[in-house]
């Protein structure tokens, strides 16, 4: 997958195990770092928390299978 997927694309890719929550979060954080100096869209980026949440989501998926739609939104 190239670029940042839509929510529906990300959910499908995560369910198919072709994308992990950690990879998605890393891609989103990289995009944020690249674009924010121009856009000034964020006051605070909580990178550590985002990565911790992504790792927890990945562990949940391994233990319980793909989450239902709108899980943790």
Buried (B, 14 or more C-beta within 10 A) or exposed (E): EEEEBEEEEBBBBBEEEEBBBBBBBBBBBEEBEEEEEEEEEEEEEEEEEBBEBBBEBBEBBEEEEBBEEEEEE
